[in-house]
Amino acid sequence: MQSLAMIENWPVPTAAAAVVRADGTLAGAHGPTAHRFPLASVTKPLTAYAALVAYEEGAVELDEPAGPEGSTVRHLLAHTSGLAFDEHRVTAPPGNRRLYSNAGFEVLGDHIAKATEIPFPEYVRQAVLEPLGMTDTTLEGSPAKDGVSTVDDLVRFAAEVQAPRLLDPRTVLEAQTVVHPGLKGVLPGYGHQNPNDWGLGFEIRDSKSPHWTGLSSSPATFGHFGQAGTFLWIDPAAGAACVALTDRAFGPWAAEVWTPFTDAVLQELRAGI
């Protein structure tokens, strides 16, 4: 895909990108796709997927208590537990606001570790990484932000989400469906959004503006971006997913180049190239 070569013009030391279709075939790749990059918050979809494996295994229930009083596993996954961004401090009642929370994902990891009696990084490895052959991916700390991976490995993950083998497709559909519709909130880096829709660990594009995906991305697009200059989106309408990893922290540069990049990728996909 010629559009992927646009990463060569990004103001970053290193970048790699790839597109994988819903049938699992690689549409294209560019850059050092085997290079390991810190993921920052692109870690969260991996953590969420492991949490959903724990749910399907019967280790946890989505609506069991977890986190602050009145909060559940579902609240933690959907950033509605009321926990603050990076502090284990309650700032709102559960289900009341969309408060993006690293702390919530850390509480979630602890909750699953206790339920499974397996340290959470090891649980992620056993539940998601090993079965998908993601041998270059590790979780080295916080379940919210300390994953390290490659484009090659995240292509495997994006293919799984589009055609699930580890989970029941109905569970993955639920993960990409809005939890607590209508809640306002801040999308980090892009300001207040009304509504600020989220599924179970995946951000849902809907009609958010501004946004880190493309102007032509479908409202059903879901995924995550990270402060390490990383993103993974899945657009069901396009029948494809895109991964881009860099080694420069998110900033105005990303907001400038990511949207036209995604629009070019989508245009190429629609043209059948």
N, C-alpha and C positions, 0 to 999 in steps of 0.2 A: 504494500500500500504506500503510494507516494506521500500521502498526507503525514505518515509517521515520521518522515524525514524532517518535518518542521521542528522537531526537538533539537536539531542541530543549531537552530537560531535562538534557542532559549538561553538566557543569561545565567547559565549554571555550569559548574565544572564538569559534571557527569549526568547523563540522562539516558534512560532506556524506556521503551514503550512497546506495547503489543496489543493486538485486537484478536479476540477469540469469538468465534460464532457460537450460536446456541447449540449447534450439533457437535461442538467440541473441536472443530477444525480451526487451525490458526489462519487468520486472514492476513496477518502480516506482523512483522517485528522489526525494531530498529534499535541500534545501540547495544551496549553490553548487557544483554538480558540475563546473564549468569552472575552479574555483579550484585553483591549483597548491600542493600541500602537500609538504613533505619526507616521504619514505616510511620512512626508517630501514630496518629489516630487511625490510620488504615489497619492498625492492630485490632480495632474494635470489632469489625466484621468477623475476624477469625475467632475472637473471644466469644462473640454471640453465637457463632456456628457451633462451637464446643458446648456452649450452654444449652443449645437446642438438642444436641446429641445426648447430653445429660438428662434432658427432659424426656426424650424418646426412650432412653434406657430405664426411666423410672426413678432416677436418682433424685430429681427435683420435679416440682410442679410449677408451672408458670405463675399460678396464683397463690403460691404458698408465701408466708411472711418471709421477707428478706430486707435487710437495711433498716431505715428508720421505722418507727411505729406506724402501722397502717400501710407500709410499702410492701411490695411483692417482687418476685423475680421479674415479672412483666414490667413493673414500674422501673426497675433498674435498667433493663434492656432498652426501654423507650425514653430514658432521660426524664422521667416524671416522678422520681422518688422524693424529690424535694431537696436532695443533697446539693451542696454548693459545687462549684466548678472543680476546685482542686483541694477542697477541705472536707473533712468528715463532720460537716456542720449542716444542720437542717435549716433551710431558708424558706420553705413553703410546704404546705400540706401535700401529701402524695396525690398525684393525678390532677393537680391544680394549675401547674405551669410546666412548660417545657424548659427545664434548666439543664443545659448540657453539662454533664458531670463526669470527669475522670474518676472522681471519688466513688461514684456509683458503680462503675465497672470494676473498681478495685474491691468494693464490698461484694459484688457479684462473684468475682474470682474466689474470694475467701469463702463465700457461702457454698460454692460448688466443691471446693477443696474439702470442706468439712463434710459435705454430704457424701462424697465419693471416697474420702480418706486417701486422696491422691493430691500431691501438690499441683496447683492449677497449671503451671507451665508444662508439667509432665502430662496432665490430663489433656491439654490442647494437643500435645504431640501424639498421644495415643488415639485420641478421638478424631482428629482432623488431619494433622500434618502427615503422619505415617501412612494412613490409608490412601491419601491422595498422592503420595510420592513426593511430598514437599520437603525434600531432604536438606535443603539449604535455608530453611526457615526455622527460627528459634524465637521463643518468648523469653526475654532475659530480665524480666522485672515486672513492671505494672501491666496488668491485663488491658489497661486503657491505651498504652502508648509505647510500650517497650519491645515490640516485635521487630525483627530484622528479617528481610526476605529478598527475593529476586523477582524480576519480571517473569521469568520462566515458571517459578513456583506459583505466583499469583495468577498466572494464566490457568494453571491447574485448578486453583480455587474458583476462579470465575467460571470455568467450564462446569464445575460441580454445582455451583449455585443455579446455573441455567438449566442443568439436566441432572437433578440430584440423585446420588447413589447412596450417600451416607444418611440422608434424611428422607422421610416421606415428603413428596412434592407438596402436599397440603401444608406441611409445617413451614416449608420455605416460602410458600405463597403467603402464609400468615406473617412471616418475617418481613415481607415487602408490602404489607398492608398497614395503613395508618393506625397506630394505637392512640387512643384518646384524641379523636379528631377535633380540630378547631382550636387547639391550644397555641397561644402566642409564645414567642421565645426568640432568643438571639442565636443566629447561626454564626459561630465564631469566624471572624474575618469578613463576614458579609452583612452584619448588622441585624436589626430587628426584622422578624418575619411574622406575618399574620395571614394564615396560620404557619407554624413552624413544624411541619409534619415529619414524623419519624415512625419507623416500624420497629421490629425487634432487633436492634443493633445496626440497622441500615437507615441512613437518611433518605427520605423520599423527596424527589424534586418538586412535584406538583407545579404550582404556579409561582414559586419563589423567584424573587428578583431583587437585587442581583444574585447570581448563583455561579458556582464553580464549574458547572457543566456547560453545554452549548445552548445557544438561543434556539436551536432546532431540536434539542433533546426533548423527548416525549415526557409528559407529566408523570408517566409511570417509571421513569428512570430512578434507580436507587443505587446507593453505594456509600462511599465515604472519601473524604480527603484528609490529609494530615499536615501538621505544621512542619514536617520535614520536607515539604515540597513534593508530596506524593498524592496520587488518587487512584481510585478504582470505581468505575461506574458500569452499571449494567442497564441497557436500554431494551426492554422487552419488545418495543415497537420496531426497533432496528434488528432485533434478533442477534445481538452481539454485546460484548463487554470490552472495555478498554482499561488497560493498566498503564500508568506512567509513574516512574520513580526518578527522583533527582536527589542530589546531595546539597541543595541550597534551601534554607528555611523559607517557608511560605511568606509571601509579602506582595506588594503591588505588582511585582514582575509576574507572579503566577496568575493574578486576576486578569492581567493583560493578555497573556499568551494561552491560557488553558481553554477559554471559551472559543476563540477562533480555531484552535487545534481540534477540539471536539466537533465543531461544526464541519470542518474539513473531513474528518474521519467519517462522520455520518453521511455527508454528501457522497463520499466515495463508496460507502456501503450501499447506499440507495441506488447508485449507478451500477451496482453489481460488479464492481472492479475487484 
